Amino acid sequence: MPQKIIIIGSGFSALAASCYLAKSGYQVEVFEKNSSVGGRARQLKKDGFTFDIGPTWYWMPDVFERFFSDFGKKPSDYYALEKLDPAYQVYFGKDESVTIPGSLEEIYDSFEQEEAGSSKSLRKFISKAKDNYDIAIKDLVYRPGVSPMELITPETAKRLGRFFTNISSDVRSEFSNNKLRQILEFPVLFLGAKPSDTPAFYSFMNYADFGLGTWHPVGGMYKVIEGIRDLAESLGVKFHLNSAVDKIVTEKGKAKGISINGNTYDADIVLSGADYHHSEQLLKPELRQYSEKYWKNKTFAPSSLLFYVGFDKKIKNVSHHTLFFDSSFEEHAKNIYDDPKWPENPLFYASFPSITDNTCAPEGKEAGIFLIPLAPDLEDTEELREHYFNIILDRFEKLTGQELKTNIIFKESFCVKDFKEAYNSYKGNAYGMANTLFQTAFLRPKLRSKKVDQLYFTGQLTVPGPGVPPSLISGKLAAGLIEKYEKN
């Protein structure tokens, strides 16, 4: 009989792990608390509109290609991709925006138009970012965070300084134009920390942005989830929806299964892709690796206030992805990391997938997703949500020169308390644990439990970190450790 593995959760990392483990001959069953697979990457459908509830950016296409190729497949076997051109647009004031084109050569030209001489600096910066990308994404992130020695290679030894300087200082030493600085600092926000707290080595995100481009899966990011689910099912993985796990069952220091509403489901191995802190709450206190003090002292990526809005007309003067940096980047960052509170003048992001993809909204209408990054664990009320929706919509109308309030068909919101309820997210964080210097690689929570045999973890709170591509990689790493330590 093959060994049976139960996986808790069905986000990107759990789905990836399920595929690798099933391919290796394990009997794999996935238990998901919600009514659909995908974890934070779920989907909202309403009145002919389709919204991605979670991730909306498709970066690092090579990571997805590498994942599917491990199974003799290609992304195109499951979904169609369209490269966005422009990749995105950034507003800094009324009628004042910078558009990031879809090709690197055009981006150099765009920078040069904004600041004479900046294209030369950008070529130098992107060259270093590509070098970091080749080391990080093609090698380091595929190491399981077991030992600090994983980071010591001839390549990293030559580039040690990049771990002890930060993105912000690197950018500001090369560029004097504040708009260009903010554009270059923006990608590391996906890693969940301020640019001034993020090692310069993580400039590989800039190469992911400018060098590899921004893509859109036709039908939305949920098409990727559906593709991986279909792959998993073809490999024999079984899914159980509406199945919230209330306990990880242990016996003599070993994981033996899970409990749901008092019913026990036996397994030889348990892998949790749920929020790491929550996963440990499913264990007896003495079997938890990390204390409440440990979690409290960690730097978490932001939470978010999200709105999903159906408009009865097409929206002008925006791109598929549009960033609004017309208020202070530094002040908003302080309100997230240094002095947690609701921001007075928030930066925000808007996505209009129906500009690219007519499956996302009825003809002549527009699907809009709005996001405000927030500190985790803030007070979350309907009154606050409405207040901030009015703030950003007023600014949106002013900046883009159009009226929209009377064109709203409906809006749905999602915020801190929803992250807690839907995903058991620690403090309602949206993206996991930040990738600061002391929360990188082997310094992150471990994939393998030190206290319970046959218990493993995966996801954006462990290695390699937050984001969709790292989550896919995390699933592969966890599956690899299980094969190493548990294979009969």
C-alpha positions as CSV (number, residue, x, y, z in Angstrom):
1,M,0.0,0.0,0.0
2,P,1.3,3.5,-0.8
3,Q,1.8,5.8,2.1
4,K,-1.1,8.2,2.6
5,I,-0.6,11.9,2.9
6,I,-3.2,14.4,4.0
7,I,-2.6,18.0,2.9
8,I,-4.4,20.8,4.8
9,G,-5.4,23.7,2.5
10,S,-5.4,24.1,-1.3
11,G,-3.5,27.2,-2.1
12,F,-0.7,27.4,-4.7
13,S,1.9,25.7,-2.4
14,A,-0.5,22.9,-1.3
15,L,-1.6,22.2,-4.8
16,A,2.0,22.1,-6.1
17,A,3.0,19.8,-3.3
18,S,0.0,17.5,-4.0
19,C,1.2,17.1,-7.6
20,Y,4.8,16.3,-6.7
21,L,3.8,13.8,-4.0
22,A,1.2,12.0,-6.2
23,K,3.7,11.7,-9.0
24,S,6.1,10.1,-6.5
25,G,3.5,7.4,-5.7
26,Y,1.9,8.7,-2.5
27,Q,-1.9,8.5,-1.9
28,V,-2.7,12.2,-1.6
29,E,-5.9,13.8,-0.2
30,V,-6.4,17.5,0.2
31,F,-8.8,19.0,2.7
32,E,-9.9,22.6,2.1
33,K,-12.1,24.7,4.5
34,N,-13.7,26.8,1.8
35,S,-16.1,25.8,-1.0
36,S,-13.5,26.0,-3.7
37,V,-9.8,25.2,-4.1
38,G,-7.2,27.9,-4.4
39,G,-6.7,29.2,-0.8
40,R,-6.2,33.0,-1.2
41,A,-6.4,32.7,-4.9
42,R,-10.1,32.3,-5.2
43,Q,-12.6,33.8,-7.6
44,L,-15.7,36.0,-7.3
45,K,-18.4,35.8,-10.0
46,K,-21.4,38.2,-9.9
47,D,-23.8,39.5,-12.5
48,G,-21.6,38.4,-15.4
49,F,-18.4,39.9,-13.8
50,T,-15.4,37.8,-12.8
51,F,-12.8,38.9,-10.3
52,D,-9.7,37.3,-8.8
53,I,-10.2,37.7,-5.1
54,G,-6.4,37.2,-4.4
55,P,-3.4,37.5,-6.7
56,T,-3.8,39.5,-9.9
57,W,-0.2,39.8,-11.1
58,Y,1.4,37.0,-13.1
59,W,5.2,37.5,-12.9
60,M,8.1,35.1,-13.3
61,P,6.6,33.0,-16.1
62,D,9.7,30.8,-16.1
63,V,8.7,29.5,-12.6
64,F,5.3,28.3,-13.9
65,E,7.0,26.8,-16.9
66,R,9.5,24.9,-14.7
67,F,6.6,23.7,-12.5
68,F,4.5,22.2,-15.3
69,S,7.6,20.8,-17.1
70,D,8.3,18.7,-14.1
71,F,5.2,16.8,-15.1
72,G,5.8,16.8,-18.9
73,K,3.4,19.7,-19.4
74,K,3.3,23.3,-20.3
75,P,1.2,26.2,-19.0
76,S,-0.5,26.4,-22.4
77,D,-1.9,22.9,-21.7
78,Y,-4.1,24.5,-19.1
79,Y,-4.5,28.2,-19.8
80,A,-3.7,30.9,-22.3
81,L,-1.3,33.7,-21.5
82,E,-1.2,37.2,-22.8
83,K,1.7,39.6,-22.3
84,L,0.5,43.0,-21.2
85,D,1.7,46.0,-23.1
86,P,1.7,48.4,-21.3
87,A,2.7,46.3,-18.3
88,Y,1.2,48.8,-15.9
89,Q,0.7,52.6,-15.3
90,V,1.7,54.7,-12.3
91,Y,-0.1,57.9,-11.4
92,F,1.8,60.6,-9.5
93,G,-0.8,63.4,-9.8
94,K,-3.6,64.7,-12.0
95,D,-2.9,63.9,-15.7
96,E,0.6,62.9,-14.5
97,S,1.5,59.3,-15.0
98,V,4.3,57.1,-16.2
99,T,3.5,54.1,-18.4
100,I,5.7,51.0,-18.2
101,P,5.8,49.4,-21.7
102,G,5.9,45.7,-22.4
103,S,9.5,45.5,-23.6
104,L,12.8,46.3,-21.8
105,E,14.1,48.5,-24.6
106,E,10.9,50.6,-24.5
107,I,11.3,50.9,-20.8
108,Y,14.8,52.3,-21.2
109,D,13.3,54.9,-23.6
110,S,10.5,55.7,-21.1
111,F,13.0,56.3,-18.3
112,E,15.1,58.5,-20.5
113,Q,12.1,60.6,-21.4
114,E,11.4,61.1,-17.7
115,E,15.1,61.8,-16.7
116,A,17.9,62.4,-19.1
117,G,20.7,59.9,-18.5
118,S,18.6,57.5,-16.5
119,S,18.4,54.8,-19.2
120,K,22.2,54.3,-18.7
121,S,21.7,53.9,-15.0
122,L,18.8,51.6,-15.6
123,R,20.8,49.3,-17.9
124,K,23.4,48.9,-15.2
125,F,20.8,48.3,-12.5
126,I,18.9,45.7,-14.5
127,S,22.1,43.9,-15.4
128,K,22.8,43.5,-11.7
129,A,19.1,42.5,-11.1
130,K,19.3,39.8,-13.8
131,D,22.5,38.5,-12.2
132,N,20.7,38.3,-8.9
133,Y,17.7,36.6,-10.6
134,D,19.8,34.0,-12.3
135,I,21.3,33.1,-8.9
136,A,18.2,33.3,-6.8
137,I,15.3,32.0,-8.9
138,K,17.3,29.4,-10.8
139,D,19.1,28.1,-7.8
140,L,18.8,29.5,-4.2
141,V,15.1,29.5,-3.9
142,Y,14.9,25.8,-4.7
143,R,16.8,25.0,-1.5
144,P,14.7,24.0,1.5
145,G,16.0,26.4,4.2
146,V,17.5,23.6,6.3
147,S,20.9,25.2,6.8
148,P,22.7,28.5,6.4
149,M,25.2,26.6,4.2
150,E,22.6,26.5,1.5
151,L,23.3,30.2,0.8
152,I,27.0,29.8,0.6
153,T,28.1,29.3,-3.0
154,P,30.9,30.7,-5.1
155,E,28.3,33.0,-6.7
156,T,26.8,34.4,-3.5
157,A,30.3,34.7,-1.9
158,K,31.2,37.2,-4.7
159,R,28.0,39.1,-4.1
160,L,27.9,39.1,-0.3
161,G,27.5,42.9,-0.1
162,R,24.1,42.7,-1.8
163,F,22.7,41.1,1.3
164,F,23.9,43.9,3.6
165,T,22.8,46.9,1.6
166,N,19.1,47.5,0.8
167,I,17.0,48.2,-2.3
168,S,16.2,51.7,-1.3
169,S,19.9,52.8,-1.0
170,D,20.8,51.0,-4.3
171,V,18.0,52.7,-6.2
172,R,18.6,56.2,-4.7
173,S,22.3,56.0,-5.4
174,E,21.6,55.6,-9.1
175,F,18.4,57.7,-9.7
176,S,17.6,61.2,-8.5
177,N,14.1,61.4,-10.1
178,N,11.5,60.5,-7.4
179,K,9.0,59.0,-9.8
180,L,11.6,56.6,-11.1
181,R,12.8,55.7,-7.6
182,Q,9.2,54.8,-6.6
183,I,8.7,52.7,-9.7
184,L,11.9,50.7,-9.0
185,E,11.1,50.3,-5.3
186,F,7.5,49.2,-5.9
187,P,8.2,45.5,-6.9
188,V,9.8,44.6,-3.6
189,L,6.5,45.4,-1.9
190,F,5.4,42.0,-3.2
191,L,8.0,40.6,-0.7
192,G,6.2,42.3,2.2
193,A,8.7,44.8,3.5
194,K,9.8,48.4,3.1
195,P,12.5,48.9,0.4
196,S,14.8,50.2,3.1
197,D,14.5,46.9,5.0
198,T,14.8,44.6,1.9
199,P,18.3,43.4,1.0
200,A,19.6,44.7,-2.4
201,F,19.9,41.1,-3.6
202,Y,16.1,41.2,-4.0
203,S,16.5,43.5,-6.9
204,F,15.8,40.3,-8.9
205,M,12.2,41.4,-8.6
206,N,13.0,44.4,-10.8
207,Y,14.3,41.9,-13.5
208,A,11.1,39.9,-13.0
209,D,9.2,43.1,-13.6
210,F,11.1,44.8,-16.5
211,G,13.0,41.9,-17.9
212,L,10.4,39.1,-18.0
213,G,7.3,41.3,-18.1
214,T,3.8,41.2,-16.8
215,W,1.3,38.6,-18.1
216,H,-2.4,37.8,-17.8
217,P,-3.9,34.4,-17.9
218,V,-7.1,34.6,-20.0
219,G,-10.0,34.2,-17.6
220,G,-7.9,35.5,-14.6
221,M,-5.4,34.0,-12.2
222,Y,-7.9,31.5,-11.1
223,K,-7.3,29.7,-14.4
224,V,-3.9,28.8,-13.1
225,I,-5.4,27.3,-9.9
226,E,-7.8,25.3,-12.1
227,G,-5.0,24.1,-14.2
228,I,-2.9,22.9,-11.3
229,R,-6.0,21.3,-9.7
230,D,-6.7,19.4,-13.0
231,L,-3.1,18.3,-13.1
232,A,-3.4,17.1,-9.5
233,E,-6.6,15.2,-10.2
234,S,-5.0,13.5,-13.2
235,L,-2.3,12.3,-10.9
236,G,-4.9,10.8,-8.5
237,V,-5.2,13.5,-5.9
238,K,-8.6,13.6,-4.1
239,F,-10.1,16.9,-2.9
240,H,-12.4,17.5,0.1
241,L,-14.1,20.9,0.1
242,N,-15.9,22.6,3.0
243,S,-13.7,20.6,5.3
244,A,-12.2,22.8,8.0
245,V,-9.6,20.8,10.0
246,D,-9.9,21.3,13.8
247,K,-7.0,19.2,15.0
248,I,-3.8,17.5,13.7
249,V,-3.9,14.1,15.3
250,T,-0.7,12.9,16.9
251,E,0.4,9.7,18.6
252,K,3.7,9.2,20.4
253,G,5.2,12.2,18.8
254,K,4.1,11.4,15.3
255,A,1.4,12.9,13.0
256,K,-1.2,10.3,12.4
257,G,-4.0,12.3,10.6
258,I,-6.5,15.1,11.1
259,S,-9.8,15.6,12.9
260,I,-12.8,17.4,11.4
261,N,-15.9,17.8,13.6
262,G,-14.8,14.9,15.8
263,N,-14.2,12.6,12.8
264,T,-10.7,11.3,12.4
265,Y,-9.0,10.9,9.0
266,D,-5.9,8.7,9.3
267,A,-2.7,9.3,7.4
268,D,1.0,8.4,7.5
269,I,2.1,12.0,6.9
270,V,0.5,15.4,7.3
271,L,1.5,18.4,5.3
272,S,-0.2,21.8,6.1
273,G,-0.4,24.4,3.5
274,A,-2.7,26.5,5.8
275,D,-1.4,29.6,7.6
276,Y,1.6,28.3,9.6
277,H,0.6,30.0,12.9
278,H,-2.9,28.5,12.6
279,S,-1.5,25.1,11.6
280,E,0.4,25.0,14.9
281,Q,-2.7,25.9,16.8
282,L,-4.1,22.6,15.6
283,L,-1.5,20.9,17.8
284,K,-1.2,20.5,21.5
285,P,0.8,23.5,22.9
286,E,3.8,21.3,23.8
287,L,4.1,20.2,20.2
288,R,4.3,23.6,18.7
289,Q,7.7,24.8,17.4
290,Y,7.1,28.5,17.7
291,S,5.7,30.5,20.6
292,E,3.3,33.4,20.5
293,K,6.2,35.7,21.3
294,Y,8.0,34.4,18.2
295,W,5.1,35.2,15.9
296,K,4.5,38.6,17.6
297,N,8.1,39.6,17.0
298,K,8.2,38.8,13.3
299,T,7.7,41.3,10.5
300,F,4.6,40.4,8.6
301,A,3.7,41.5,5.1
302,P,0.7,43.9,4.9
303,S,-3.0,43.1,5.0
304,S,-5.2,44.7,2.5
305,L,-8.6,46.4,2.0
306,L,-9.9,45.2,-1.3
307,F,-13.0,46.2,-3.3
308,Y,-14.5,44.3,-6.3
309,V,-16.6,46.7,-8.3
310,G,-18.8,46.3,-11.3
311,F,-19.1,49.4,-13.5
312,D,-21.8,50.0,-16.1
313,K,-19.4,51.6,-18.5
314,K,-15.8,51.3,-19.8
315,I,-13.2,53.3,-17.8
316,K,-10.8,55.7,-19.4
317,N,-7.2,56.8,-18.8
318,V,-6.1,53.6,-17.0
319,S,-4.3,50.4,-17.8
320,H,-5.0,46.8,-16.8
321,H,-2.8,47.4,-13.8
322,T,-2.7,50.9,-12.4
323,L,-0.8,52.2,-9.4
324,F,-1.7,55.4,-7.6
325,F,1.4,57.0,-6.0
326,D,0.0,60.5,-5.7
327,S,0.5,60.5,-1.9
328,S,3.6,59.9,0.3
329,F,5.1,56.4,-0.3
330,E,7.2,56.9,2.9
331,E,4.2,57.9,5.1
332,H,2.1,55.0,4.0
333,A,5.0,52.6,4.7
334,K,5.4,54.0,8.2
335,N,1.6,53.4,8.8
336,I,2.1,49.7,7.8
337,Y,5.5,48.9,9.5
338,D,6.5,51.5,12.0
339,D,3.3,53.0,13.5
340,P,0.5,50.6,12.5
341,K,-2.7,52.5,11.8
342,W,-5.1,53.3,9.0
343,P,-3.3,55.6,6.6
344,E,-4.5,59.2,6.2
345,N,-3.6,59.4,2.5
346,P,-3.2,55.8,1.2
347,L,-1.4,54.7,-1.9
348,F,-3.6,52.3,-3.7
349,Y,-3.7,49.9,-6.7
350,A,-6.4,49.3,-9.2
351,S,-6.8,46.4,-11.7
352,F,-9.2,46.4,-14.6
353,P,-8.8,42.9,-16.1
354,S,-11.7,43.5,-18.5
355,I,-9.5,46.0,-20.4
356,T,-7.5,43.0,-21.6
357,D,-10.0,40.1,-21.1
358,N,-13.6,40.4,-22.3
359,T,-14.5,37.3,-20.2
360,C,-14.2,39.4,-17.0
361,A,-17.1,41.7,-17.6
362,P,-20.2,42.0,-19.8
363,E,-19.8,43.9,-23.0
364,G,-19.5,47.7,-22.5
365,K,-18.9,47.3,-18.8
366,E,-15.8,47.2,-16.6
367,A,-14.6,45.0,-13.7
368,G,-12.5,46.9,-11.2
369,I,-10.4,45.7,-8.3
370,F,-9.1,48.2,-5.8
371,L,-6.5,47.5,-3.1
372,I,-5.1,49.5,-0.2
373,P,-2.1,47.9,1.6
374,L,-2.7,48.0,5.4
375,A,-0.9,47.0,8.6
376,P,-2.1,43.6,9.8
377,D,-4.6,43.4,12.7
378,L,-6.1,46.8,12.3
379,E,-9.7,47.5,13.4
380,D,-11.9,46.5,10.5
381,T,-15.5,47.9,10.3
382,E,-18.0,48.5,7.5
383,E,-17.8,52.2,8.3
384,L,-14.0,52.3,7.8
385,R,-14.3,50.3,4.6
386,E,-16.9,52.7,3.2
387,H,-14.8,55.7,4.3
388,Y,-11.7,54.5,2.5
389,F,-13.6,53.5,-0.6
390,N,-14.9,57.1,-0.9
391,I,-11.3,58.4,-0.4
392,I,-9.8,56.4,-3.2
393,L,-12.7,56.8,-5.6
394,D,-12.6,60.6,-5.2
395,R,-8.9,60.6,-5.9
396,F,-9.3,58.1,-8.8
397,E,-11.9,60.4,-10.4
398,K,-9.8,63.5,-10.0
399,L,-6.6,61.9,-11.2
400,T,-8.1,60.2,-14.2
401,G,-10.6,62.9,-15.2
402,Q,-13.8,61.0,-15.1
403,E,-16.9,60.5,-12.9
404,L,-17.7,57.0,-11.8
405,K,-19.8,57.0,-8.6
406,T,-23.1,56.9,-10.4
407,N,-21.8,54.1,-12.7
408,I,-21.3,51.5,-9.9
409,I,-23.6,48.5,-10.3
410,F,-22.3,46.8,-7.2
411,K,-19.2,46.5,-4.9
412,E,-18.0,43.8,-2.6
413,S,-15.2,44.3,0.0
414,F,-12.6,42.1,1.7
415,C,-10.4,43.2,4.6
416,V,-8.5,42.1,7.7
417,K,-11.3,40.2,9.4
418,D,-12.1,38.4,6.2
419,F,-8.5,37.3,5.8
420,K,-8.8,35.9,9.4
421,E,-12.1,34.2,8.8
422,A,-11.5,32.8,5.3
423,Y,-7.9,31.8,5.6
424,N,-7.1,31.7,9.3
425,S,-4.5,34.3,8.5
426,Y,-2.3,35.4,11.4
427,K,-3.4,39.0,12.3
428,G,-5.2,39.1,8.9
429,N,-2.0,39.4,6.9
430,A,-2.5,39.1,3.1
431,Y,0.9,38.0,1.9
432,G,2.6,36.1,4.7
433,M,5.9,36.9,6.4
434,A,8.1,39.7,5.0
435,N,11.4,38.8,3.4
436,T,13.7,41.0,5.5
437,L,17.4,40.0,6.0
438,F,16.7,38.1,9.2
439,Q,13.6,36.4,7.8
440,T,15.2,34.9,4.7
441,A,15.9,31.3,3.8
442,F,16.9,29.2,6.8
443,L,15.7,32.0,9.1
444,R,12.1,31.4,8.2
445,P,9.8,28.9,9.8
446,K,10.8,25.4,8.9
447,L,9.2,23.1,6.3
448,R,9.7,20.1,8.6
449,S,8.5,20.0,12.2
450,K,11.2,19.7,14.8
451,K,8.8,18.4,17.4
452,V,6.4,16.1,15.5
453,D,7.6,13.4,13.2
454,Q,5.9,13.0,9.8
455,L,4.5,16.6,10.0
456,Y,5.5,19.2,7.4
457,F,4.5,22.7,6.4
458,T,4.4,24.7,3.1
459,G,3.3,28.1,2.0
460,Q,4.3,31.8,2.0
461,L,5.2,31.9,5.7
462,T,8.0,29.4,5.2
463,V,10.7,29.2,2.4
464,P,11.2,30.7,0.0
465,G,8.6,33.4,0.9
466,P,5.5,35.4,-0.2
467,G,4.1,35.6,-3.7
468,V,2.7,33.1,-6.1
469,P,5.9,31.8,-7.8
470,P,7.6,31.3,-4.3
471,S,4.5,29.4,-3.1
472,L,4.8,27.0,-6.1
473,I,8.4,26.5,-5.2
474,S,7.5,26.0,-1.5
475,G,5.3,23.1,-2.5
476,K,8.1,21.5,-4.4
477,L,10.5,21.9,-1.5
478,A,8.1,20.4,1.1
479,A,7.4,17.5,-1.2
480,G,11.2,17.0,-1.7
481,L,11.8,16.8,2.1
482,I,8.9,14.3,2.5
483,E,10.4,12.1,-0.1
484,K,13.9,12.4,1.5
485,Y,12.8,11.6,5.1
486,E,9.6,9.5,4.7
487,K,9.8,7.4,1.6
488,N,9.5,3.7,2.4
